[in-house]
Amino acid sequence: MNNGILNILLSVSLSPDSDTFWVLALCALIPVILLIVFLGFLKMAGHKSALLTLVATLAIAILVFKFPIADTSLSIVYGILKAFFPILIIIIMAIFSYNVLVLTGKMEIIKEQFTSISSDKCIQVLLLTWGFGGLLEGMAGFGTAVAIPAAILIGLGFKPVFSAVASLIANSVATGFGAVGMPVKVLAEQAGITDIQTLSSNLVLQLSPLMLIIPFVLVFMTDPRIKALPKNILISILVGGVSLITQYIAAIYMGAETPAIIGSIASIITIIIFAKITAKKEDKVLADKSQKRTTAEILKAWSVYGIILILVILSSPLLSIRDILAPLLTSSFNFSIFDSVSQLNVTRSVKISWLIDTGVLLFLGSMLGGLIQGAKIKELFKLLWKVVKQQRKTFITVCSLIALSSIMDFCGMIYVLGITLALLTGSFYPLFAPTIGCLGTFLTGSDTSSNILFGKLQANVAHNIGVDNSWLAAANTAGATGGKIISPQSIAVATSAIGEQGKEGEIMKKALPYALGYIIITGLMVYFTPRILGSLIF
């Protein structure tokens, strides 16, 4: 049976002809269905849902996909280690950074700063999630853009579940170029594409309607009143339009590294200008109150996030200092695991460059900022331990999710699901290509991982159906950005940030309609744009 499975897995010509394939496809779908049912319908706590789904995935991998027990065990260990570095470390440190501000009382000054820009809740949400969150995603990624904005929103008085859902929805478009363009660069490598600029501009084009729609969704969620519609539409068009134009220019002339960063900075400037132009009397009173703060007070209040941002920028691939620091202090854990698709033992590594690791930078920024704000080092370590203890359920959730995604990857389940969708859709495949990317992110929690899983598949299908491979490869990461909204790992980050572990199901249920709409729009863009523009794409 194993040889039959291998033949099907390697059948990139999309012509499996045995019933075995469809049995495998149905079995591979079970973990996805279980996660959706447990979280979305049964409203089971995230750690229980993830753990039960992991057990089911183990059974399917060993009994149906005939995956060796030894390699299954290695997959779990590899997944757990990958969960800690960098995901869980970043979650802990992002929450720690917020709690430092609460401990020192400086969160009140930060709240004043945001409210002094505008008392309008819509502007505050847009500034924090789309602007600041997009900048964090572009520079660091790995959950920072969900955890930090969600925590600050709660500090500003927003409800926890709203803060989580808004941060998840906002952390979609920017993830395509997150972590200084890592997803697109990995996608190009997997799909064999050398023209990064074209691939990047294709991605921006496919996401263009969503750059206008997502800001509107965020402000409409905040203020759904009919009389607020004109203002909400105007600010959405302005912010989304500026983001679209700047990202497209950055993609064409600079490639994948800067679109999210430049687009977010441009959005932040646009939001602040709009806020000042439309300021009300109460805004001016709040601004006057904020101006009474000394420069020293303001710098102290922002020292935590300011130092974090400086450290992230200094250690980013945009500057050569990263190449100097990266090799100086590293730990590497290598795993040789059998890969069912290639039928080879592949080496997977979890490498930690301690001097530039995002989690470490968050820790250093929080500690240094906390000391500047007057906290004692003993208090800070005590607070950190408290945060660690509070995240026990998150540890189980994230470790289980990464472990099951690793098993599904190595034993071929995820690849089978991708092939299945390609088979079922036929000539309409471009319409559903983003769904494959979404599936990859839903299962792995990472746009980059989705591109590793399906980048080559998308390029192969493009060749078979006569579509430009750069366009279809871009569709994978476009869909992957939508998958971030409902990825159980992203939801786990959100519930940890808002202190509402156990409400993963409620958040998924609220976020699911937005994710579905997102993927439908992306699919329509991928399918119809080449037909409208003709030879410009094909």
C-alpha positions as CSV (number, residue, x, y, z in Angstrom):
1,M,0.0,0.0,0.0
2,N,2.9,2.4,0.8
3,N,4.1,2.3,-2.8
4,G,0.6,3.1,-4.0
5,I,0.5,6.1,-1.7
6,L,3.9,7.2,-2.9
7,N,2.8,7.1,-6.6
8,I,-0.3,9.2,-5.8
9,L,1.7,11.7,-3.7
10,L,4.2,12.1,-6.6
11,S,1.5,12.5,-9.2
12,V,1.8,16.2,-9.9
13,S,0.3,15.5,-13.3
14,L,-3.0,15.4,-11.4
15,S,-4.2,12.0,-12.6
16,P,-4.4,9.6,-9.7
17,D,-6.5,6.7,-10.8
18,S,-7.0,4.5,-7.7
19,D,-9.6,4.6,-4.9
20,T,-6.7,4.7,-2.5
21,F,-6.2,8.4,-3.3
22,W,-9.7,9.4,-2.3
23,V,-9.5,7.3,0.9
24,L,-6.3,9.2,1.8
25,A,-7.9,12.5,0.9
26,L,-10.9,11.9,3.2
27,C,-8.6,10.8,6.0
28,A,-6.3,13.8,5.5
29,L,-9.3,16.1,5.8
30,I,-10.3,14.7,9.2
31,P,-7.9,16.9,11.3
32,V,-9.1,20.0,9.6
33,I,-12.7,19.1,10.2
34,L,-12.0,18.2,13.8
35,L,-10.4,21.5,14.5
36,I,-13.3,23.4,13.0
37,V,-15.9,21.3,14.8
38,F,-14.2,21.4,18.2
39,L,-13.4,25.1,18.1
40,G,-16.2,26.5,16.1
41,F,-19.2,24.4,16.9
42,L,-18.6,22.6,20.2
43,K,-16.7,25.7,21.5
44,M,-14.2,23.4,23.2
45,A,-11.2,25.1,24.8
46,G,-8.2,25.5,22.5
47,H,-5.8,23.3,24.4
48,K,-8.3,20.4,24.5
49,S,-9.3,20.8,20.8
50,A,-5.6,20.8,19.7
51,L,-4.7,17.9,21.9
52,L,-7.6,15.7,20.7
53,T,-6.9,16.6,17.1
54,L,-3.2,15.7,17.6
55,V,-4.2,12.3,18.8
56,A,-6.5,11.7,15.8
57,T,-3.7,12.9,13.4
58,L,-1.3,10.5,15.0
59,A,-3.6,7.6,14.4
60,I,-4.3,8.6,10.8
61,A,-0.6,9.0,10.1
62,I,0.4,5.7,11.4
63,L,-2.6,3.5,10.5
64,V,-3.7,5.0,7.2
65,F,-0.6,6.8,5.7
66,K,1.7,4.0,7.1
67,F,4.1,6.6,8.5
68,P,6.8,5.1,10.6
69,I,6.3,5.4,14.4
70,A,9.9,6.6,14.9
71,D,9.5,9.4,12.3
72,T,6.1,10.3,13.8
73,S,7.8,10.7,17.2
74,L,10.5,12.8,15.7
75,S,7.9,15.0,14.0
76,I,6.3,15.6,17.4
77,V,9.6,16.6,19.0
78,Y,10.5,18.8,16.0
79,G,7.1,20.4,16.2
80,I,7.2,21.2,19.9
81,L,10.7,22.7,19.6
82,K,9.5,24.8,16.6
83,A,6.5,25.9,18.7
84,F,8.8,27.3,21.4
85,F,11.2,28.9,19.0
86,P,10.0,31.4,18.0
87,I,6.2,31.3,18.5
88,L,5.7,30.7,22.2
89,I,8.7,32.8,23.2
90,I,7.3,35.7,21.2
91,I,3.8,35.2,22.7
92,I,5.2,35.3,26.2
93,M,7.4,38.3,25.7
94,A,4.8,40.3,23.8
95,I,2.4,39.8,26.7
96,F,5.2,40.5,29.2
97,S,6.0,43.8,27.4
98,Y,2.4,45.0,27.9
99,N,2.3,43.9,31.5
100,V,5.5,45.9,32.2
101,L,3.7,49.0,31.1
102,V,0.8,48.1,33.4
103,L,3.2,47.5,36.3
104,T,4.9,50.8,35.9
105,G,1.7,52.7,35.2
106,K,3.0,54.0,31.9
107,M,0.2,52.4,30.0
108,E,-2.0,55.3,31.1
109,I,0.4,57.7,29.3
110,I,0.3,55.6,26.2
111,K,-3.5,55.6,26.3
112,E,-3.3,59.4,26.6
113,Q,-1.1,59.5,23.5
114,F,-3.5,57.5,21.4
115,T,-6.6,59.3,22.7
116,S,-4.8,62.6,22.0
117,I,-4.6,61.7,18.4
118,S,-8.3,61.1,18.3
119,S,-11.1,60.2,20.7
120,D,-12.7,58.4,17.7
121,K,-12.7,54.7,18.4
122,C,-12.5,53.9,14.7
123,I,-9.3,55.8,14.3
124,Q,-7.8,54.2,17.4
125,V,-8.6,50.7,16.1
126,L,-7.3,51.5,12.6
127,L,-4.1,53.1,13.9
128,L,-3.3,50.2,16.3
129,T,-4.3,47.2,14.2
130,W,-3.8,48.2,10.6
131,G,-1.0,50.8,11.1
132,F,1.0,49.8,14.1
133,G,0.1,46.1,13.7
134,G,1.1,46.1,10.0
135,L,4.5,47.7,10.9
136,L,5.1,45.0,13.6
137,E,4.2,42.3,11.0
138,G,6.4,43.8,8.4
139,M,9.4,44.0,10.8
140,A,9.0,41.0,13.0
141,G,6.0,38.8,12.3
142,F,5.4,35.6,14.2
143,G,2.4,36.8,16.3
144,T,3.7,40.2,17.4
145,A,1.2,42.0,15.2
146,V,-1.7,40.2,16.9
147,A,-0.5,40.1,20.6
148,I,0.7,43.6,21.1
149,P,-2.2,45.6,19.4
150,A,-4.8,43.3,21.0
151,A,-3.3,44.0,24.5
152,I,-3.1,47.8,23.9
153,L,-6.7,47.8,22.6
154,I,-7.9,46.3,25.9
155,G,-5.8,48.9,27.7
156,L,-7.8,51.6,25.8
157,G,-11.1,50.1,27.0
158,F,-12.1,47.8,24.1
159,K,-13.7,44.5,24.9
160,P,-11.3,41.5,24.9
161,V,-13.0,39.4,22.2
162,F,-13.4,42.5,19.9
163,S,-9.7,43.3,20.4
164,A,-8.8,39.8,19.4
165,V,-11.0,39.5,16.3
166,A,-10.0,43.0,15.1
167,S,-6.3,42.2,15.5
168,L,-6.7,38.9,13.7
169,I,-8.6,40.5,10.7
170,A,-6.0,43.3,10.5
171,N,-3.1,40.9,10.6
172,S,-4.0,39.4,7.1
173,V,-2.8,41.5,4.1
174,A,0.5,42.5,5.7
175,T,1.5,38.9,6.4
176,G,2.3,38.3,2.7
177,F,5.3,40.6,3.2
178,G,5.7,39.8,6.9
179,A,9.1,39.4,8.6
180,V,10.8,41.5,6.0
181,G,9.4,39.6,3.0
182,M,10.2,36.1,4.2
183,P,7.0,34.4,2.8
184,V,7.5,35.8,-0.7
185,K,11.2,35.0,-0.7
186,V,10.6,31.4,0.4
187,L,7.8,31.1,-2.2
188,A,10.1,32.2,-5.0
189,E,12.6,29.6,-4.0
190,Q,10.0,26.8,-3.8
191,A,8.4,27.7,-7.1
192,G,11.6,28.3,-9.0
193,I,10.9,32.0,-9.7
194,T,13.8,34.4,-10.1
195,D,11.8,37.7,-10.7
196,I,11.0,38.7,-7.1
197,Q,9.6,42.1,-8.2
198,T,7.0,40.6,-10.5
199,L,6.0,38.0,-7.9
200,S,5.7,40.7,-5.3
201,S,3.7,43.1,-7.5
202,N,1.4,40.1,-8.5
203,L,0.7,39.6,-4.8
204,V,-0.2,43.3,-4.2
205,L,-2.5,43.2,-7.3
206,Q,-4.3,40.1,-6.1
207,L,-4.8,41.7,-2.6
208,S,-5.6,45.2,-3.9
209,P,-9.4,45.1,-3.1
210,L,-8.7,43.8,0.4
211,M,-6.4,46.7,1.1
212,L,-9.6,48.9,0.8
213,I,-12.1,46.4,2.3
214,I,-10.2,45.3,5.5
215,P,-9.8,48.9,6.8
216,F,-13.5,49.4,6.2
217,V,-14.3,46.1,8.0
218,L,-12.3,47.3,11.0
219,V,-14.0,50.7,11.3
220,F,-17.4,49.2,10.6
221,M,-16.9,46.6,13.4
222,T,-16.0,49.5,15.7
223,D,-18.9,51.8,14.7
224,P,-21.6,50.1,12.7
225,R,-24.0,53.1,12.8
226,I,-25.5,54.2,9.5
227,K,-24.6,57.9,10.1
228,A,-20.9,56.9,10.6
229,L,-20.8,55.2,7.1
230,P,-19.6,58.2,5.1
231,K,-16.7,58.9,7.4
232,N,-15.9,55.1,7.6
233,I,-15.9,54.8,3.8
234,L,-13.8,57.9,3.4
235,I,-11.1,56.9,5.8
236,S,-11.0,53.3,4.5
237,I,-10.5,54.5,0.9
238,L,-7.8,57.0,2.0
239,V,-5.9,54.5,4.2
240,G,-6.4,51.5,1.9
241,G,-5.5,53.6,-1.2
242,V,-2.3,54.9,0.3
243,S,-1.3,51.4,1.5
244,L,-2.0,49.9,-2.0
245,I,-0.1,52.6,-3.9
246,T,2.9,52.5,-1.6
247,Q,3.1,48.7,-1.4
248,Y,2.8,48.4,-5.2
249,I,5.6,50.9,-5.8
250,A,7.8,49.2,-3.2
251,A,7.1,45.7,-4.7
252,I,8.0,46.8,-8.2
253,Y,11.1,48.7,-7.4
254,M,12.4,47.0,-4.2
255,G,10.9,43.5,-4.1
256,A,9.5,41.7,-1.1
257,E,11.4,43.2,1.9
258,T,9.7,46.5,2.3
259,P,6.0,46.7,1.0
260,A,4.4,45.9,4.4
261,I,6.8,48.2,6.2
262,I,6.5,51.2,3.9
263,G,2.7,50.6,3.4
264,S,2.2,50.6,7.2
265,I,4.2,53.7,7.8
266,A,2.3,55.5,5.1
267,S,-1.0,54.3,6.6
268,I,0.0,55.6,10.1
269,I,0.8,59.0,8.7
270,T,-2.5,59.1,6.7
271,I,-4.6,58.1,9.8
272,I,-2.9,60.8,12.0
273,I,-3.4,63.5,9.3
274,F,-7.1,62.4,8.9
275,A,-7.5,62.5,12.7
276,K,-6.1,66.0,13.0
277,I,-8.2,67.4,10.1
278,T,-11.4,65.9,11.5
279,A,-10.6,66.6,15.2
280,K,-13.5,67.5,17.5
281,K,-13.4,69.8,20.5
282,E,-12.9,66.9,22.9
283,D,-9.9,65.8,20.8
284,K,-8.3,69.2,21.3
285,V,-8.9,69.0,25.0
286,L,-7.3,65.6,25.2
287,A,-4.4,66.8,23.0
288,D,-3.9,69.7,25.4
289,K,-3.8,67.3,28.3
290,S,-1.3,65.2,26.6
291,Q,0.9,68.1,25.7
292,K,1.2,68.9,29.4
293,R,3.3,65.7,29.7
294,T,7.1,66.4,29.5
295,T,9.2,64.9,26.8
296,A,10.9,62.8,29.4
297,E,7.6,61.3,30.6
298,I,6.5,60.5,27.0
299,L,9.9,58.9,26.1
300,K,9.8,56.8,29.3
301,A,6.3,55.6,28.5
302,W,7.2,54.6,25.0
303,S,10.6,53.2,26.0
304,V,9.5,49.5,26.0
305,Y,8.0,49.6,22.5
306,G,10.5,52.1,21.3
307,I,13.5,49.9,22.3
308,I,11.8,46.8,20.9
309,L,11.2,48.6,17.5
310,I,14.8,49.9,17.4
311,L,16.2,46.4,18.2
312,V,14.0,44.8,15.5
313,I,15.0,47.3,12.9
314,L,18.7,47.0,13.7
315,S,18.6,43.2,13.5
316,S,16.4,43.0,10.4
317,P,17.7,41.8,7.0
318,L,17.5,45.5,5.8
319,L,20.8,46.2,7.7
320,S,24.1,44.4,7.4
321,I,24.4,44.2,11.2
322,R,22.2,41.1,11.1
323,D,24.8,39.2,9.1
324,I,27.4,40.1,11.7
325,L,25.4,39.2,14.8
326,A,23.6,36.1,13.5
327,P,26.6,33.6,13.6
328,L,28.0,34.9,17.0
329,L,25.7,33.0,19.4
330,T,23.5,30.3,17.9
331,S,21.9,27.0,18.8
332,S,20.9,24.5,16.2
333,F,18.7,21.4,16.6
334,N,18.7,19.1,13.6
335,F,16.2,16.4,12.8
336,S,16.4,13.7,10.1
337,I,12.8,12.8,9.3
338,F,11.4,10.6,6.5
339,D,9.3,12.6,4.0
340,S,6.6,10.6,2.3
341,V,6.3,12.9,-0.7
342,S,10.0,12.8,-1.7
343,Q,10.6,9.4,-0.1
344,L,13.8,10.7,1.4
345,N,15.1,11.4,4.8
346,V,15.1,15.2,5.0
347,T,16.9,17.4,7.5
348,R,14.9,19.9,9.3
349,S,16.5,22.4,11.7
350,V,15.3,24.7,14.5
351,K,18.0,27.3,14.5
352,I,18.1,30.0,17.2
353,S,20.3,33.1,16.6
354,W,20.1,34.4,20.2
355,L,21.4,37.9,19.4
356,I,18.7,38.6,16.7
357,D,15.9,36.3,17.8
358,T,12.6,38.2,17.9
359,G,11.6,36.7,21.3
360,V,14.9,37.7,22.8
361,L,14.6,41.2,21.4
362,L,11.2,41.6,22.9
363,F,12.6,40.4,26.3
364,L,15.5,42.8,26.1
365,G,13.2,45.7,25.1
366,S,10.8,44.9,27.9
367,M,13.5,44.6,30.6
368,L,15.4,47.7,29.5
369,G,12.2,49.7,29.1
370,G,10.9,48.5,32.5
371,L,14.1,49.6,34.2
372,I,13.9,53.0,32.5
373,Q,10.3,53.3,33.7
374,G,11.4,52.7,37.3
375,A,10.7,49.0,37.9
376,K,13.2,46.9,39.8
377,I,14.8,43.9,38.1
378,K,13.4,41.5,40.8
379,E,9.8,42.8,40.0
380,L,10.3,42.3,36.3
381,F,11.4,38.7,36.6
382,K,8.6,38.0,39.1
383,L,6.2,39.5,36.5
384,L,7.7,37.4,33.7
385,W,7.2,34.2,35.7
386,K,3.6,35.2,36.4
387,V,3.1,35.6,32.6
388,V,4.7,32.2,32.0
389,K,2.4,30.5,34.5
390,Q,-0.7,32.2,33.0
391,Q,0.2,30.7,29.5
392,R,0.2,27.0,30.5
393,K,-2.8,26.2,28.3
394,T,-1.3,28.2,25.5
395,F,1.8,26.0,25.6
396,I,-0.4,22.9,25.2
397,T,-2.4,24.5,22.4
398,V,0.5,25.8,20.3
399,C,2.7,22.7,20.8
400,S,-0.1,20.4,19.8
401,L,-1.0,22.5,16.7
402,I,2.6,22.7,15.5
403,A,3.2,19.0,16.2
404,L,0.1,17.9,14.2
405,S,1.0,20.2,11.3
406,S,4.5,18.7,11.3
407,I,3.0,15.2,11.2
408,M,0.6,16.1,8.4
409,D,3.4,17.7,6.4
410,F,5.9,14.8,6.7
411,C,3.4,12.0,6.2
412,G,1.9,13.7,3.1
413,M,-1.6,14.6,4.4
414,I,-1.3,18.3,3.5
415,Y,0.1,17.6,0.1
416,V,-2.8,15.1,-0.6
417,L,-5.3,17.9,0.3
418,G,-3.6,20.3,-2.1
419,I,-3.6,17.7,-4.9
420,T,-7.3,16.9,-4.2
421,L,-8.4,20.5,-4.5
422,A,-6.5,20.8,-7.8
423,L,-8.2,17.6,-9.1
424,L,-11.7,18.7,-8.1
425,T,-11.5,22.1,-9.6
426,G,-10.0,21.3,-13.0
427,S,-9.9,24.4,-15.3
428,F,-11.4,26.5,-12.6
429,Y,-8.3,25.9,-10.5
430,P,-7.1,29.5,-10.4
431,L,-10.4,30.4,-8.7
432,F,-9.5,28.0,-5.9
433,A,-5.7,28.4,-5.8
434,P,-5.9,30.8,-2.8
435,T,-7.9,28.2,-0.9
436,I,-4.9,25.9,-1.0
437,G,-2.7,28.7,0.5
438,C,-5.4,29.4,3.1
439,L,-5.4,25.7,4.0
440,G,-1.7,25.7,4.5
441,T,-1.8,28.6,6.9
442,F,-4.8,27.2,8.7
443,L,-2.9,24.1,9.4
444,T,0.6,25.5,10.1
445,G,-0.2,29.0,11.3
446,S,2.4,30.4,9.0
447,D,2.3,32.1,5.6
448,T,5.9,31.0,5.0
449,S,5.1,27.4,5.9
450,S,2.1,27.4,3.5
451,N,4.4,28.6,0.7
452,I,6.9,25.8,1.5
453,L,4.2,23.2,1.4
454,F,2.4,24.4,-1.7
455,G,4.6,26.8,-3.6
456,K,6.0,24.0,-5.9
457,L,2.5,22.5,-6.3
458,Q,1.1,25.8,-7.5
459,A,3.9,26.2,-10.0
460,N,3.4,22.7,-11.3
461,V,-0.3,23.1,-11.7
462,A,0.2,26.5,-13.5
463,H,2.4,24.7,-16.0
464,N,-0.2,22.0,-16.6
465,I,-3.1,24.4,-17.2
466,G,-1.1,27.0,-19.1
467,V,-1.2,29.8,-16.5
468,D,1.8,32.1,-15.6
469,N,3.5,30.3,-12.7
470,S,4.4,33.6,-11.0
471,W,0.7,34.6,-10.9
472,L,-0.5,31.3,-9.5
473,A,2.4,31.1,-7.0
474,A,1.4,34.6,-5.8
475,A,-2.2,33.2,-5.3
476,N,-0.9,30.8,-2.8
477,T,0.5,33.4,-0.5
478,A,-2.5,35.7,-1.1
479,G,-4.8,32.9,0.2
480,A,-2.3,32.2,3.0
481,T,-2.8,35.8,4.3
482,G,-6.5,35.1,4.6
483,G,-5.8,31.8,6.5
484,K,-4.1,33.8,9.2
485,I,-7.5,35.2,10.3
486,I,-8.7,31.8,11.4
487,S,-5.5,29.9,12.0
488,P,-5.9,28.1,15.4
489,Q,-2.3,29.2,16.2
490,S,-3.1,32.9,15.5
491,I,-6.2,32.5,17.6
492,A,-4.2,31.0,20.4
493,V,-1.9,34.1,20.3
494,A,-4.9,36.4,20.4
495,T,-6.6,34.6,23.4
496,S,-3.3,34.6,25.3
497,A,-2.9,38.4,24.6
498,I,-6.3,39.2,25.9
499,G,-6.2,36.7,28.8
500,E,-9.2,34.8,27.5
501,Q,-7.9,31.2,27.0
502,G,-10.8,28.9,26.5
503,K,-12.7,31.3,24.1
504,E,-10.9,30.2,21.0
505,G,-14.1,28.8,19.6
506,E,-16.0,32.0,20.1
507,I,-13.3,34.0,18.4
508,M,-13.0,31.5,15.5
509,K,-16.8,31.7,15.0
510,K,-16.7,35.5,14.8
511,A,-13.7,35.5,12.5
512,L,-14.7,32.7,10.1
513,P,-17.2,34.8,7.9
514,Y,-14.5,37.4,7.3
515,A,-11.9,34.8,6.4
516,L,-14.4,33.1,3.9
517,G,-15.2,36.5,2.3
518,Y,-11.5,37.2,2.1
519,I,-10.7,34.0,0.3
520,I,-13.7,34.4,-2.1
521,I,-12.5,37.9,-3.1
522,T,-8.9,36.7,-3.5
523,G,-10.1,33.8,-5.7
524,L,-12.1,36.1,-7.9
525,M,-9.1,38.3,-8.3
526,V,-6.8,35.5,-9.2
527,Y,-9.3,34.0,-11.7
528,F,-10.7,37.1,-13.5
529,T,-7.8,39.6,-13.4
530,P,-5.8,37.7,-16.2
531,R,-8.9,37.5,-18.3
532,I,-9.5,41.2,-17.9
533,L,-5.9,42.3,-18.4
534,G,-5.1,39.6,-21.0
535,S,-1.5,39.4,-22.1
536,L,-0.3,41.6,-19.3
537,I,-0.4,38.6,-17.0
538,F,-0.4,35.5,-19.2
